[in-house]
Amino acid sequence: MHRLHFIFLTLCLIPSILEAKPTLSWEQCVKELRTQNPEFSSTEQAIDSAEAKKRATWSGFLPQLSANAGVTRNNLGVTSAGLNSNRDQFSLGVQASENIFAGFKDYYRVARANRGLSLAKANQDFIKARLSSELKTSFANLLFNQEQSLLAASIIKRRQDNMRMVKLRYEGGRENKGSFLFSKASLEQALFESQQIERSREVSKLTLARVLGQTDSSDFEVSGSLQWSEPEPNPQVQKWVSLTPEHRQAEAQWQIADADRLIARGDFFPDISLTGSYSKIGTNFPPNDPRWSVGISLALPFFPGGQNIFNYQSASAEANRSDFLKTNTDNQLLAKLKQTHAALLDSIGLHHVAKNFLEASEARAIISRGKYQNGLMTFEDWDLIETDLINRQKTELQARRDVVLAEAAFEQAQGKSVFP
């Protein structure tokens, strides 16, 4: 029993141990994830990349300018004096070209880049919603484990008090040895469960640290309580489908595929360009003999081996595939929203039931304890009520945690995020 007393004393110190550790609030966790999580940071870089690509596509509407300089040595052969004759020619110039018509490909490249930016933003919102759900889930699990630790300490104390009372009755000849050994085993079970909780708490802590983007193994706790907001009982989930990041991702991917189709169609049109150049050439540097040219060109590759035809067929098939995938995504989103909403309502209802049972079990436990102390109830009946109370306490706490987890899943299905 000395080992039991030592473990119990250690568990009684859990509240003071928790207070001595660094504590993170929900708001601090949100801020830390935003600044330290590498996946969150990568989404911002993806937005910057997509914006740069969008700006790059506008170059198709602007003139292309270049400059050149060169020197050429020409061998003029053997002179009458029998010597090799060489002559150097220098050149300096600038060239300009302006695409007048490229089969609308420049226009659709810009449109494609715009849709690529929309896709990057939808991807960012999708990751934000997932990280928000992971944060709420891991935060709730750690908070749940912390409350489990406190509950475990109170259960151990209750089991120890019960064992002492049974022991006194056993020593006084009013209880049998089996009841005493059973109460002792119940205390051993409570001690074992507390150790399980502590191991689970360490795992939850590591999970939350990973979501926050922490690279060290610093010890910390979280503050707060397991709370949630009441959802709408009968929402019109259909209207939420078009607002989800998954829908916007599928929509942007279809638009990109459609833009690729239109770009491929541009290969059937001619390319018309305006070109101009100005240069100086001469045997001395800098040269001083001016030259210039202005021209317009039209190119129409009417048979490039059938490549343009097959490219257009491939792009058209990809656009049709993306359209089908968009419809399938919307159907899946509708089902997911309904499922997660129903699961949230179920978890709230289960918690309400668990809370009512807990209140009833607490009242029964008070009455039964008095009866057992006065010899008006057998150990078996009293222990059943005590065990039921402990199980109801565990169930109510787990039910509270489950509501928060269900809320996190429903918010992720909607694409909600704690980040602006």
Secondary structure, 3 states (H helix, E strand, C coil): CHHHHHHHHHHHCHHHHHHHCCEECHHHHHHHHHHHCHHHHHHHHHHHHHHHHHHHHHHHHCCEEEEEEEEEEEEEEECCCCCEEEEEEEEEEEEEEEEEECCCHHHHHHHHHHHHHHHHHHHHHHHHHHHHHHHHHHHHHHHHHHHHHHHHHHHHHHHHHHHHHHHHHHHCCCCCHHHHHHHHHHHHHHHHHHHHHHHHHHHHHHHHHHHHCCCCCCCCEECCCCCCCCCCCCCCCHHHHCCCHHHHHHHHHHHHHHHHHHHHHHHHCCEEEEEEEEEEEECCCCCCEEEEEEEEEEECCCCCCCHHHHHHHHHHHHHHHHHHHHHHHHHHHHHHHHHHHHHHHHHHHHHHHHHHHHHHHHHHHHHHHHHHHCCCCCHHHHHHHHHHHHHHHHHHHHHHHHHHHHHHHHHHHHCCCCCC
